[in-house]
C-alpha cells in the first residue's frame, strides 16, 4: 500500500512539473515574439482579442492559457500554436505520445495535445484529441482558408459544422472548411480519439 501511494505521488509530481514547464515555455515564447515584433501588450490584445491582464499573466508564468486562448493568440499573431512549444526545425521527427504537449482545455472530458516538438511548417500543425463519453468541444471559426483534416482512431466522432451534423466512425478520415465554427462531440458510451491536422493558407 505504501509503495502504491509512492508511485501515485510520483506520477502526480511529474504531471505538476510538466504543467509548470509548459506555463514557463509558453510565457517566454509569447514575450520573445512580442519583443521581436516591438508590440505592446495592448497592441497584442487588439490583434488577438485576449485581455492585456491575461497576456501579462501568461508572460509572467502565473497562468497557463487554455486551447481557446492559444488559438486566439496564434491566429492574431499569425503563428502556429506549436510555436509556443516547439524547438528548432529538424529534417525528421518521430512523434511519440509521451512527447506530446498537453494543452489546457476548459471542456470537461476533453484532452488536447500538440503532437510535434519542432516547428515543421508555418502552414500546418497536428493535434491529438481524446473525448470522454458524452463530452464535447466547441471550436470558433479559424482564419479564412484553413482546412481541417480529421483521422478518427477510436470510437465515433460527431461533428457539427455550419449547421450540419456528420458521423465519423473509427478508421475513417474527413476534411472540412475550418473557417466555420464547429463542434466535436462524443455521443457514445466509450471514449473517442482522433488526430486533427490543421492546414493554413498563410
C-alpha positions in Angstrom: 0.0 0.0 0.0 2.8 2.4 0.9 4.6 1.5 -2.4 1.4 2.2 -4.4 1.0 5.6 -2.6 4.6 6.4 -3.5 4.0 5.6 -7.2 0.8 7.7 -7.4 2.6 10.6 -5.6 5.5 10.4 -8.1 3.1 10.5 -11.1 1.2 13.4 -9.6 4.5 15.3 -9.1 5.6 14.6 -12.7 2.3 16.0 -14.0 2.6 19.1 -11.9 6.3 19.6 -13.1 5.2 19.2 -16.7 2.4 21.8 -16.3 4.9 24.3 -14.8 7.3 23.7 -17.6 4.6 24.3 -20.2 3.5 27.5 -18.5 7.0 28.8 -18.5 7.8 27.9 -22.1 4.5 29.4 -23.4 5.0 32.6 -21.4 8.7 33.0 -22.5 7.8 32.4 -26.2 5.0 34.9 -26.1 7.2 37.6 -24.5 10.0 36.9 -27.0 7.7 37.1 -30.0 6.1 40.3 -28.7 9.5 42.0 -28.2 10.8 40.8 -31.6 7.8 42.5 -33.2 8.1 45.5 -30.9 4.5 45.2 -29.8 3.0 46.5 -26.6 0.6 44.3 -24.5 -2.3 46.5 -25.6 -1.3 46.0 -29.3 -1.2 42.2 -28.9 -4.5 42.4 -27.1 -6.1 44.3 -30.0 -4.7 41.7 -32.5 -5.8 38.7 -30.6 -8.8 39.6 -28.6 -7.1 38.4 -25.4 -7.1 40.9 -22.5 -3.9 42.6 -21.5 -4.2 41.2 -18.0 -4.4 37.6 -19.3 -1.4 38.3 -21.7 0.6 39.7 -18.8 -0.2 36.7 -16.6 0.9 34.4 -19.4 4.2 36.2 -19.9 4.8 36.2 -16.1 4.2 32.5 -16.0 1.4 32.8 -13.5 -1.2 31.2 -15.7 -1.3 28.5 -18.4 -3.5 29.5 -21.3 -6.3 27.2 -22.5 -6.5 25.9 -26.0 -9.1 28.6 -26.9 -6.8 31.4 -25.7 -3.9 29.9 -27.6 -6.0 29.8 -30.8 -6.7 33.5 -30.4 -3.1 34.4 -29.8 -1.7 32.2 -32.6 -4.4 33.5 -35.1 -3.8 37.1 -34.1 -0.1 36.9 -34.3 -0.1 34.6 -37.4 2.0 31.8 -35.9 1.1 28.1 -35.3 0.1 27.1 -31.8 3.1 24.7 -31.9 5.4 27.8 -31.9 4.7 28.1 -28.2 6.1 24.6 -27.5 8.4 23.8 -30.4 12.2 23.7 -30.7 14.2 24.4 -33.9 13.1 22.5 -37.1 14.7 19.2 -38.0 14.6 17.2 -41.2 13.0 14.2 -39.5 11.0 13.8 -36.3 9.3 10.7 -34.8 6.4 11.9 -32.6 5.7 9.6 -29.6 2.7 10.1 -27.3 5.0 10.6 -24.3 6.4 13.6 -26.0 3.1 15.3 -26.9 2.4 18.6 -25.2 -0.8 18.8 -23.1 -2.8 22.0 -23.7 -5.3 23.1 -21.1 -8.9 22.7 -22.1 -11.9 24.3 -20.4 -14.1 21.5 -21.7 -14.7 18.6 -19.3 -13.7 15.2 -20.6 -11.6 16.7 -23.5 -7.9 16.2 -23.7 -5.9 18.2 -26.4 -2.2 17.6 -27.2 0.1 19.3 -29.6 1.9 16.5 -31.4 5.3 17.7 -32.7 8.2 19.1 -30.6 9.6 21.0 -33.6 8.1 23.5 -36.0 7.7 21.5 -39.2 5.9 24.3 -41.0 4.0 27.5 -40.5 1.3 26.1 -42.8 0.2 23.1 -40.8 0.1 21.6 -37.3 -1.1 18.4 -35.7 -3.2 17.8 -32.6 -4.2 14.6 -30.8 -7.7 14.7 -29.2 -9.4 12.5 -26.7 -13.1 12.9 -25.9 -14.6 11.0 -22.9 -18.2 9.7 -23.3 -20.8 12.4 -23.7 -18.2 15.2 -23.8 -18.0 18.0 -26.4 -15.7 20.8 -27.5 -16.9 24.0 -29.3 -14.3 25.5 -31.7 -14.6 29.0 -33.0 -14.1 29.6 -36.8 -10.4 29.5 -37.8 -8.8 32.1 -40.1 -10.2 32.0 -43.7 -8.5 29.4 -45.9 -8.0 26.9 -43.1 -8.7 23.3 -43.9 -9.0 20.8 -41.1 -8.4 17.0 -41.7 -9.6 14.5 -39.0 -8.5 10.9 -38.6 -10.7 9.1 -36.2 -8.7 6.4 -34.3 -11.3 5.0 -31.8 -15.0 5.4 -31.2 -17.3 7.5 -33.3 -16.9 11.3 -33.6 -19.9 13.5 -34.2 -19.2 16.8 -35.9 -21.5 19.9 -36.1 -20.3 22.1 -38.9 -22.2 25.2 -40.2 -25.5 23.8 -39.0 -24.9 20.3 -40.4 -24.2 17.1 -38.4 -21.8 14.4 -39.5 -20.9 11.0 -38.0 -17.2 9.9 -38.4 -16.5 6.3 -37.4 -13.1 4.9 -36.3 -10.8 4.1 -39.2 -12.1 6.9 -41.5 -11.0 10.4 -42.4 -12.7 13.6 -43.2 -11.8 17.2 -44.2 -13.8 20.4 -43.9 -13.6 24.2 -44.1 -12.2 25.3 -40.8 -13.5 28.9 -41.4 -16.8 27.8 -40.0 -17.5 27.4 -36.3 -17.7 23.7 -35.4 -18.2 21.3 -32.6 -16.5 17.9 -31.8 -18.8 15.6 -29.9 -18.8 12.1 -28.5 -22.4 10.9 -28.1 -21.3 7.3 -27.4 -20.7 5.4 -24.1 -17.0 4.9 -24.8 -14.0 7.2 -25.4 -13.4 8.7 -28.8 -9.9 9.7 -30.0 -8.8 11.4 -33.2 -6.0 13.3 -34.9 -6.6 16.8 -36.2 -4.4 18.2 -39.0 -4.8 22.0 -39.4 -3.7 23.3 -42.8 -3.4 27.1 -43.1 -3.4 29.2 -46.2 -0.8 31.7 -45.0 
